[in-house]
């Protein structure tokens, strides 16, 4: 038994995307076979334009009532249309760099600290040597 998803299927020309909002089995390809087309989304028009998102609200309600799971983007559209409520997500770690980069930065800090220590020691050593020469 496959799960029904409400998701976007890409159409349109190269570099001119146009999406169909469809109810499809979760195993079917993104742009492949779907059960029913329930709307469309045109990201190329202005955000406040009425043609940007079109939904057949009756069919959306039907698919939600029989247990279809919307993807995150489609859930945003349905939430804006008032057909369902979507909880806002929060990922505080999103802006942090990856593990490898954090390791590299830690190594660079350690090398910089060692270089600073060496420079400080080098600066102090000649000064101490200069004092001895001046005392003679």
VMD Tcl script that builds the backbone (N, CA, C; Angstrom):
set m [mol new atoms 408]
animate dup $m
set s [atomselect $m all]
$s set {name element resname resid chain x y z} {
  {N N UNK 1 A 0.844 -1.187 0.000}
  {CA C UNK 1 A 0.000 0.000 0.000}
  {C C UNK 1 A 0.883 1.242 0.000}
  {N N UNK 2 A 0.617 2.122 -0.919}
  {CA C UNK 2 A 1.425 3.339 -0.993}
  {C C UNK 2 A 0.686 4.516 -0.362}
  {N N UNK 3 A 1.450 5.445 0.104}
  {CA C UNK 3 A 0.913 6.635 0.751}
  {C C UNK 3 A 0.680 7.706 -0.309}
  {N N UNK 4 A -0.415 8.440 -0.178}
  {CA C UNK 4 A -0.704 9.530 -1.116}
  {C C UNK 4 A -0.102 10.813 -0.561}
  {N N UNK 5 A 0.618 11.531 -1.428}
  {CA C UNK 5 A 1.243 12.791 -1.071}
  {C C UNK 5 A 0.642 13.907 -1.918}
  {N N UNK 6 A 0.500 15.068 -1.320}
  {CA C UNK 6 A 0.153 16.274 -2.080}
  {C C UNK 6 A 1.485 16.977 -2.306}
  {N N UNK 7 A 1.905 17.063 -3.567}
  {CA C UNK 7 A 3.225 17.591 -3.849}
  {C C UNK 7 A 3.261 18.360 -5.158}
  {N N UNK 8 A 4.418 18.924 -5.468}
  {CA C UNK 8 A 4.595 19.688 -6.693}
  {C C UNK 8 A 5.195 18.795 -7.782}
  {N N UNK 9 A 4.662 18.925 -8.994}
  {CA C UNK 9 A 5.227 18.261 -10.166}
  {C C UNK 9 A 5.675 19.368 -11.110}
  {N N UNK 10 A 6.923 19.343 -11.526}
  {CA C UNK 10 A 7.466 20.443 -12.324}
  {C C UNK 10 A 7.060 20.328 -13.776}
  {N N UNK 11 A 6.695 21.468 -14.326}
  {CA C UNK 11 A 6.395 21.581 -15.747}
  {C C UNK 11 A 7.070 22.831 -16.252}
  {N N UNK 12 A 6.691 23.302 -17.419}
  {CA C UNK 12 A 7.258 24.531 -17.937}
  {C C UNK 12 A 8.562 24.288 -18.670}
  {N N UNK 13 A 9.085 25.353 -19.244}
  {CA C UNK 13 A 10.298 25.268 -20.047}
  {C C UNK 13 A 11.538 25.390 -19.171}
  {N N UNK 14 A 12.680 25.226 -19.802}
  {CA C UNK 14 A 13.958 25.368 -19.124}
  {C C UNK 14 A 14.093 26.799 -18.598}
  {N N UNK 15 A 14.440 26.923 -17.328}
  {CA C UNK 15 A 14.582 28.208 -16.633}
  {C C UNK 15 A 13.276 28.990 -16.526}
  {N N UNK 16 A 12.163 28.374 -16.825}
  {CA C UNK 16 A 10.836 28.997 -16.670}
  {C C UNK 16 A 9.938 27.998 -15.942}
  {N N UNK 17 A 10.152 27.759 -14.652}
  {CA C UNK 17 A 9.411 26.714 -13.963}
  {C C UNK 17 A 7.920 27.021 -13.806}
  {N N UNK 18 A 7.152 25.969 -13.823}
  {CA C UNK 18 A 5.719 26.023 -13.567}
  {C C UNK 18 A 5.413 24.711 -12.868}
  {N N UNK 19 A 4.676 24.755 -11.785}
  {CA C UNK 19 A 4.429 23.546 -11.012}
  {C C UNK 19 A 2.948 23.225 -10.954}
  {N N UNK 20 A 2.639 21.936 -11.033}
  {CA C UNK 20 A 1.290 21.450 -10.803}
  {C C UNK 20 A 1.245 20.903 -9.386}
  {N N UNK 21 A 0.213 21.233 -8.660}
  {CA C UNK 21 A 0.014 20.665 -7.328}
  {C C UNK 21 A -0.835 19.425 -7.544}
  {N N UNK 22 A -0.266 18.275 -7.203}
  {CA C UNK 22 A -0.918 17.009 -7.519}
  {C C UNK 22 A -1.018 16.117 -6.293}
  {N N UNK 23 A -1.970 15.195 -6.361}
  {CA C UNK 23 A -2.058 14.102 -5.403}
  {C C UNK 23 A -1.452 12.895 -6.112}
  {N N UNK 24 A -0.385 12.347 -5.548}
  {CA C UNK 24 A 0.328 11.254 -6.205}
  {C C UNK 24 A 0.784 10.239 -5.180}
  {N N UNK 25 A 0.990 9.006 -5.632}
  {CA C UNK 25 A 1.564 7.980 -4.773}
  {C C UNK 25 A 3.002 8.384 -4.465}
  {N N UNK 26 A 3.437 8.142 -3.243}
  {CA C UNK 26 A 4.777 8.590 -2.863}
  {C C UNK 26 A 5.876 7.847 -3.619}
  {N N UNK 27 A 5.555 6.732 -4.268}
  {CA C UNK 27 A 6.554 5.974 -5.011}
  {C C UNK 27 A 6.671 6.424 -6.461}
  {N N UNK 28 A 5.743 7.230 -6.940}
  {CA C UNK 28 A 5.789 7.670 -8.337}
  {C C UNK 28 A 6.815 8.781 -8.514}
  {N N UNK 29 A 7.398 8.911 -9.723}
  {CA C UNK 29 A 8.404 9.946 -9.959}
  {C C UNK 29 A 7.829 11.352 -9.791}
  {N N UNK 30 A 8.712 12.313 -9.553}
  {CA C UNK 30 A 8.282 13.692 -9.297}
  {C C UNK 30 A 7.375 14.223 -10.401}
  {N N UNK 31 A 7.793 14.073 -11.651}
  {CA C UNK 31 A 7.019 14.602 -12.771}
  {C C UNK 31 A 6.215 13.513 -13.470}
  {N N UNK 32 A 6.138 12.351 -12.855}
  {CA C UNK 32 A 5.489 11.216 -13.504}
  {C C UNK 32 A 4.012 11.114 -13.198}
  {N N UNK 33 A 3.567 9.881 -13.075}
  {CA C UNK 33 A 2.158 9.577 -12.903}
  {C C UNK 33 A 1.614 10.153 -11.598}
  {N N UNK 34 A 0.433 10.727 -11.683}
  {CA C UNK 34 A -0.236 11.227 -10.489}
  {C C UNK 34 A -1.709 10.840 -10.540}
  {N N UNK 35 A -2.365 10.916 -9.381}
  {CA C UNK 35 A -3.763 10.519 -9.272}
  {C C UNK 35 A -4.676 11.639 -9.747}
  {N N UNK 36 A -4.418 12.849 -9.242}
  {CA C UNK 36 A -5.283 13.981 -9.582}
  {C C UNK 36 A -4.508 15.289 -9.476}
  {N N UNK 37 A -4.788 16.205 -10.382}
  {CA C UNK 37 A -4.202 17.539 -10.311}
  {C C UNK 37 A -5.167 18.432 -9.539}
  {N N UNK 38 A -4.674 19.050 -8.460}
  {CA C UNK 38 A -5.564 19.847 -7.613}
  {C C UNK 38 A -5.218 21.330 -7.615}
  {N N UNK 39 A -4.220 21.725 -8.397}
  {CA C UNK 39 A -3.886 23.141 -8.460}
  {C C UNK 39 A -2.620 23.377 -9.234}
  {N N UNK 40 A -2.158 24.631 -9.196}
  {CA C UNK 40 A -0.928 24.993 -9.880}
  {C C UNK 40 A -0.223 26.109 -9.124}
  {N N UNK 41 A 1.064 26.234 -9.401}
  {CA C UNK 41 A 1.907 27.246 -8.762}
  {C C UNK 41 A 2.862 27.784 -9.816}
  {N N UNK 42 A 2.817 29.108 -10.011}
  {CA C UNK 42 A 3.691 29.751 -10.989}
  {C C UNK 42 A 4.619 30.711 -10.247}
  {N N UNK 43 A 5.871 30.295 -9.967}
  {CA C UNK 43 A 6.775 31.151 -9.210}
  {C C UNK 43 A 7.298 32.349 -9.997}
  {N N UNK 44 A 7.005 32.420 -11.297}
  {CA C UNK 44 A 7.528 33.505 -12.129}
  {C C UNK 44 A 6.705 34.789 -12.043}
  {N N UNK 45 A 5.517 34.722 -11.465}
  {CA C UNK 45 A 4.700 35.930 -11.346}
  {C C UNK 45 A 4.869 36.530 -9.953}
  {N N UNK 46 A 4.415 37.752 -9.760}
  {CA C UNK 46 A 4.569 38.461 -8.488}
  {C C UNK 46 A 3.863 37.723 -7.356}
  {N N UNK 47 A 4.390 37.905 -6.142}
  {CA C UNK 47 A 3.845 37.182 -4.991}
  {C C UNK 47 A 2.393 37.518 -4.698}
  {N N UNK 48 A 1.958 38.730 -5.006}
  {CA C UNK 48 A 0.583 39.118 -4.713}
  {C C UNK 48 A -0.356 38.893 -5.893}
  {N N UNK 49 A 0.144 38.335 -6.976}
  {CA C UNK 49 A -0.667 38.098 -8.181}
  {C C UNK 49 A -1.617 36.921 -7.949}
  {N N UNK 50 A -2.889 37.041 -8.355}
  {CA C UNK 50 A -3.846 35.944 -8.105}
  {C C UNK 50 A -3.538 34.667 -8.892}
  {N N UNK 51 A -2.772 34.762 -9.969}
  {CA C UNK 51 A -2.449 33.579 -10.771}
  {C C UNK 51 A -1.255 32.803 -10.214}
  {N N UNK 52 A -0.616 33.283 -9.155}
  {CA C UNK 52 A 0.572 32.617 -8.626}
  {C C UNK 52 A 0.242 31.227 -8.084}
  {N N UNK 53 A -0.777 31.147 -7.238}
  {CA C UNK 53 A -1.183 29.859 -6.670}
  {C C UNK 53 A -2.672 29.679 -6.909}
  {N N UNK 54 A -3.020 28.602 -7.596}
  {CA C UNK 54 A -4.426 28.255 -7.812}
  {C C UNK 54 A -4.662 26.909 -7.145}
  {N N UNK 55 A -5.717 26.818 -6.362}
  {CA C UNK 55 A -6.049 25.569 -5.674}
  {C C UNK 55 A -7.523 25.243 -5.864}
  {N N UNK 56 A -7.803 23.965 -6.091}
  {CA C UNK 56 A -9.176 23.483 -6.067}
  {C C UNK 56 A -9.421 23.094 -4.605}
  {N N UNK 57 A -9.969 24.025 -3.835}
  {CA C UNK 57 A -10.074 23.840 -2.383}
  {C C UNK 57 A -10.898 22.627 -1.999}
  {N N UNK 58 A -11.939 22.353 -2.761}
  {CA C UNK 58 A -12.804 21.206 -2.462}
  {C C UNK 58 A -12.008 19.901 -2.528}
  {N N UNK 59 A -11.209 19.742 -3.586}
  {CA C UNK 59 A -10.419 18.525 -3.752}
  {C C UNK 59 A -9.281 18.464 -2.727}
  {N N UNK 60 A -8.720 19.615 -2.382}
  {CA C UNK 60 A -7.681 19.641 -1.351}
  {C C UNK 60 A -8.244 19.127 -0.021}
  {N N UNK 61 A -9.429 19.629 0.326}
  {CA C UNK 61 A -10.068 19.175 1.563}
  {C C UNK 61 A -10.318 17.675 1.522}
  {N N UNK 62 A -10.773 17.181 0.362}
  {CA C UNK 62 A -11.031 15.743 0.222}
  {C C UNK 62 A -9.757 14.938 0.476}
  {N N UNK 63 A -8.656 15.322 -0.184}
  {CA C UNK 63 A -7.431 14.541 -0.046}
  {C C UNK 63 A -6.874 14.625 1.365}
  {N N UNK 64 A -6.992 15.770 1.997}
  {CA C UNK 64 A -6.541 15.878 3.391}
  {C C UNK 64 A -7.400 15.014 4.310}
  {N N UNK 65 A -8.711 14.938 4.009}
  {CA C UNK 65 A -9.606 14.152 4.860}
  {C C UNK 65 A -9.352 12.651 4.735}
  {N N UNK 66 A -8.843 12.201 3.592}
  {CA C UNK 66 A -8.573 10.766 3.440}
  {C C UNK 66 A -7.134 10.418 3.812}
  {N N UNK 67 A -6.384 11.386 4.328}
  {CA C UNK 67 A -5.072 11.088 4.894}
  {C C UNK 67 A -3.882 11.387 4.007}
  {N N UNK 68 A -4.062 12.151 2.935}
  {CA C UNK 68 A -2.917 12.512 2.096}
  {C C UNK 68 A -1.992 13.449 2.870}
  {N N UNK 69 A -0.690 13.230 2.727}
  {CA C UNK 69 A 0.304 14.027 3.438}
  {C C UNK 69 A 0.890 15.082 2.511}
  {N N UNK 70 A 0.727 16.375 2.812}
  {CA C UNK 70 A 1.332 17.403 1.948}
  {C C UNK 70 A 2.829 17.546 2.229}
  {N N UNK 71 A 3.582 17.875 1.208}
  {CA C UNK 71 A 4.986 18.209 1.411}
  {C C UNK 71 A 5.042 19.570 2.099}
  {N N UNK 72 A 6.224 19.975 2.536}
  {CA C UNK 72 A 6.348 21.222 3.277}
  {C C UNK 72 A 5.886 22.416 2.445}
  {N N UNK 73 A 6.287 22.486 1.195}
  {CA C UNK 73 A 5.915 23.619 0.340}
  {C C UNK 73 A 4.404 23.649 0.106}
  {N N UNK 74 A 3.809 22.506 -0.177}
  {CA C UNK 74 A 2.363 22.461 -0.406}
  {C C UNK 74 A 1.629 22.779 0.900}
  {N N UNK 75 A 2.172 22.343 2.029}
  {CA C UNK 75 A 1.565 22.669 3.326}
  {C C UNK 75 A 1.549 24.182 3.545}
  {N N UNK 76 A 2.582 24.871 3.080}
  {CA C UNK 76 A 2.612 26.336 3.179}
  {C C UNK 76 A 1.479 26.948 2.368}
  {N N UNK 77 A 1.277 26.422 1.152}
  {CA C UNK 77 A 0.196 26.933 0.303}
  {C C UNK 77 A -1.163 26.687 0.947}
  {N N UNK 78 A -1.356 25.479 1.481}
  {CA C UNK 78 A -2.635 25.133 2.108}
  {C C UNK 78 A -2.874 25.978 3.361}
  {N N UNK 79 A -1.810 26.241 4.103}
  {CA C UNK 79 A -1.925 27.074 5.290}
  {C C UNK 79 A -2.326 28.499 4.902}
  {N N UNK 80 A -1.730 29.029 3.840}
  {CA C UNK 80 A -2.063 30.379 3.378}
  {C C UNK 80 A -3.504 30.451 2.892}
  {N N UNK 81 A -4.013 29.337 2.340}
  {CA C UNK 81 A -5.390 29.295 1.852}
  {C C UNK 81 A -6.377 29.015 2.988}
  {N N UNK 82 A -5.870 28.684 4.168}
  {CA C UNK 82 A -6.736 28.417 5.317}
  {C C UNK 82 A -7.294 27.011 5.354}
  {N N UNK 83 A -6.698 26.077 4.618}
  {CA C UNK 83 A -7.199 24.702 4.574}
  {C C UNK 83 A -6.585 23.820 5.652}
  {N N UNK 84 A -5.445 24.221 6.182}
  {CA C UNK 84 A -4.824 23.462 7.265}
  {C C UNK 84 A -3.912 24.401 8.039}
  {N N UNK 85 A -3.469 23.960 9.207}
  {CA C UNK 85 A -2.531 24.774 9.977}
  {C C UNK 85 A -1.171 24.102 9.938}
  {N N UNK 86 A -0.167 24.910 9.705}
  {CA C UNK 86 A 1.205 24.409 9.630}
  {C C UNK 86 A 1.996 25.096 10.716}
  {N N UNK 87 A 2.695 24.300 11.528}
  {CA C UNK 87 A 3.501 24.874 12.587}
  {C C UNK 87 A 4.811 25.376 12.009}
  {N N UNK 88 A 5.227 26.550 12.455}
  {CA C UNK 88 A 6.487 27.111 11.985}
  {C C UNK 88 A 7.636 26.260 12.499}
  {N N UNK 89 A 8.623 26.079 11.668}
  {CA C UNK 89 A 9.786 25.293 12.052}
  {C C UNK 89 A 10.891 26.217 12.514}
  {N N UNK 90 A 11.763 25.690 13.364}
  {CA C UNK 90 A 12.904 26.456 13.841}
  {C C UNK 90 A 14.110 25.536 13.875}
  {N N UNK 91 A 15.148 25.889 13.134}
  {CA C UNK 91 A 16.376 25.110 13.118}
  {C C UNK 91 A 17.532 26.028 13.469}
  {N N UNK 92 A 17.846 26.153 14.756}
  {CA C UNK 92 A 18.897 27.089 15.151}
  {C C UNK 92 A 20.284 26.690 14.654}
  {N N UNK 93 A 20.499 25.429 14.289}
  {CA C UNK 93 A 21.817 24.979 13.826}
  {C C UNK 93 A 22.012 25.186 12.326}
  {N N UNK 94 A 20.984 25.676 11.644}
  {CA C UNK 94 A 21.058 25.811 10.189}
  {C C UNK 94 A 22.194 26.717 9.741}
  {N N UNK 95 A 22.430 27.801 10.452}
  {CA C UNK 95 A 23.431 28.775 10.038}
  {C C UNK 95 A 24.854 28.370 10.417}
  {N N UNK 96 A 25.003 27.346 11.247}
  {CA C UNK 96 A 26.341 26.937 11.664}
  {C C UNK 96 A 27.053 26.209 10.535}
  {N N UNK 97 A 28.384 26.365 10.444}
  {CA C UNK 97 A 29.113 25.631 9.413}
  {C C UNK 97 A 29.141 24.130 9.725}
  {N N UNK 98 A 29.500 23.351 8.721}
  {CA C UNK 98 A 29.533 21.895 8.874}
  {C C UNK 98 A 30.664 21.433 9.785}
  {N N UNK 99 A 30.669 20.144 10.089}
  {CA C UNK 99 A 31.619 19.549 11.018}
  {C C UNK 99 A 33.069 19.726 10.545}
  {N N UNK 100 A 33.322 19.430 9.280}
  {CA C UNK 100 A 34.684 19.528 8.735}
  {C C UNK 100 A 35.206 20.965 8.825}
  {N N UNK 101 A 34.341 21.918 8.465}
  {CA C UNK 101 A 34.775 23.317 8.495}
  {C C UNK 101 A 35.061 23.756 9.922}
  {N N UNK 102 A 34.240 23.308 10.879}
  {CA C UNK 102 A 34.481 23.661 12.273}
  {C C UNK 102 A 35.828 23.111 12.737}
  {N N UNK 103 A 36.161 21.867 12.297}
  {CA C UNK 103 A 37.448 21.266 12.656}
  {C C UNK 103 A 38.598 22.083 12.059}
  {N N UNK 104 A 38.461 22.479 10.776}
  {CA C UNK 104 A 39.495 23.276 10.118}
  {C C UNK 104 A 39.695 24.609 10.824}
  {N N UNK 105 A 38.589 25.265 11.199}
  {CA C UNK 105 A 38.688 26.548 11.890}
  {C C UNK 105 A 39.362 26.398 13.250}
  {N N UNK 106 A 39.077 25.292 13.955}
  {CA C UNK 106 A 39.714 25.046 15.247}
  {C C UNK 106 A 41.223 24.857 15.057}
  {N N UNK 107 A 41.622 24.115 13.995}
  {CA C UNK 107 A 43.048 23.931 13.715}
  {C C UNK 107 A 43.717 25.267 13.385}
  {N N UNK 108 A 43.048 26.091 12.578}
  {CA C UNK 108 A 43.605 27.399 12.211}
  {C C UNK 108 A 43.773 28.282 13.446}
  {N N UNK 109 A 42.814 28.245 14.365}
  {CA C UNK 109 A 42.918 29.033 15.592}
  {C C UNK 109 A 44.102 28.559 16.435}
  {N N UNK 110 A 44.259 27.222 16.504}
  {CA C UNK 110 A 45.370 26.669 17.280}
  {C C UNK 110 A 46.703 27.104 16.674}
  {N N UNK 111 A 46.829 27.037 15.341}
  {CA C UNK 111 A 48.071 27.463 14.670}
  {C C UNK 111 A 48.320 28.954 14.890}
  {N N UNK 112 A 47.255 29.761 14.811}
  {CA C UNK 112 A 47.394 31.201 15.022}
  {C C UNK 112 A 47.843 31.492 16.450}
  {N N UNK 113 A 47.298 30.748 17.406}
  {CA C UNK 113 A 47.683 30.934 18.798}
  {C C UNK 113 A 49.147 30.551 19.002}
  {N N UNK 114 A 49.588 29.438 18.375}
  {CA C UNK 114 A 50.993 29.017 18.472}
  {C C UNK 114 A 51.909 30.074 17.861}
  {N N UNK 115 A 51.512 30.609 16.704}
  {CA C UNK 115 A 52.314 31.636 16.039}
  {C C UNK 115 A 52.406 32.891 16.907}
  {N N UNK 116 A 51.318 33.257 17.553}
  {CA C UNK 116 A 51.306 34.425 18.431}
  {C C UNK 116 A 52.223 34.193 19.631}
  {N N UNK 117 A 52.178 32.975 20.182}
  {CA C UNK 117 A 53.058 32.626 21.309}
  {C C UNK 117 A 54.517 32.718 20.881}
  {N N UNK 118 A 54.810 32.160 19.688}
  {CA C UNK 118 A 56.197 32.167 19.198}
  {C C UNK 118 A 56.669 33.602 18.962}
  {N N UNK 119 A 55.795 34.432 18.392}
  {CA C UNK 119 A 56.156 35.828 18.138}
  {C C UNK 119 A 56.385 36.571 19.454}
  {N N UNK 120 A 55.550 36.285 20.424}
  {CA C UNK 120 A 55.688 36.943 21.732}
  {C C UNK 120 A 57.000 36.524 22.398}
  {N N UNK 121 A 57.300 35.218 22.329}
  {CA C UNK 121 A 58.544 34.713 22.917}
  {C C UNK 121 A 59.751 35.293 22.188}
  {N N UNK 122 A 59.655 35.388 20.860}
  {CA C UNK 122 A 60.766 35.946 20.074}
  {C C UNK 122 A 60.957 37.429 20.396}
  {N N UNK 123 A 59.868 38.136 20.616}
  {CA C UNK 123 A 59.957 39.557 20.942}
  {C C UNK 123 A 60.579 39.764 22.323}
  {N N UNK 124 A 60.306 38.883 23.262}
  {CA C UNK 124 A 60.840 39.013 24.619}
  {C C UNK 124 A 62.305 38.597 24.689}
  {N N UNK 125 A 62.714 37.582 23.938}
  {CA C UNK 125 A 64.080 37.061 24.008}
  {C C UNK 125 A 65.117 38.111 23.594}
  {N N UNK 126 A 64.998 38.789 22.445}
  {CA C UNK 126 A 66.008 39.783 22.084}
  {C C UNK 126 A 66.030 40.956 23.058}
  {N N UNK 127 A 64.885 41.307 23.590}
  {CA C UNK 127 A 64.839 42.414 24.541}
  {C C UNK 127 A 65.646 42.049 25.777}
  {N N UNK 128 A 65.522 40.816 26.248}
  {CA C UNK 128 A 66.290 40.365 27.411}
  {C C UNK 128 A 67.764 40.291 27.060}
  {N N UNK 129 A 68.080 39.834 25.855}
  {CA C UNK 129 A 69.479 39.762 25.414}
  {C C UNK 129 A 70.077 41.148 25.255}
  {N N UNK 130 A 69.309 42.085 24.790}
  {CA C UNK 130 A 69.770 43.459 24.618}
  {C C UNK 130 A 70.100 44.113 25.949}
  {N N UNK 131 A 69.364 43.770 27.000}
  {CA C UNK 131 A 69.610 44.334 28.326}
  {C C UNK 131 A 70.959 43.853 28.861}
  {N N UNK 132 A 71.285 42.594 28.615}
  {CA C UNK 132 A 72.546 42.041 29.090}
  {C C UNK 132 A 73.708 42.718 28.373}
  {N N UNK 133 A 73.534 42.964 27.074}
  {CA C UNK 133 A 74.602 43.601 26.300}
  {C C UNK 133 A 74.809 45.046 26.779}
  {N N UNK 134 A 73.742 45.702 27.114}
  {CA C UNK 134 A 73.825 47.088 27.575}
  {C C UNK 134 A 74.439 47.161 28.959}
  {N N UNK 135 A 74.260 46.138 29.801}
  {CA C UNK 135 A 74.777 46.123 31.156}
  {C C UNK 135 A 76.295 45.934 31.152}
  {N N UNK 136 A 76.856 45.324 30.115}
  {CA C UNK 136 A 78.309 45.085 30.073}
  {C C UNK 136 A 79.026 46.289 29.745}
}
mol reanalyze $m
mol bondsrecalc $m
mol representation Tube
mol addrep $m
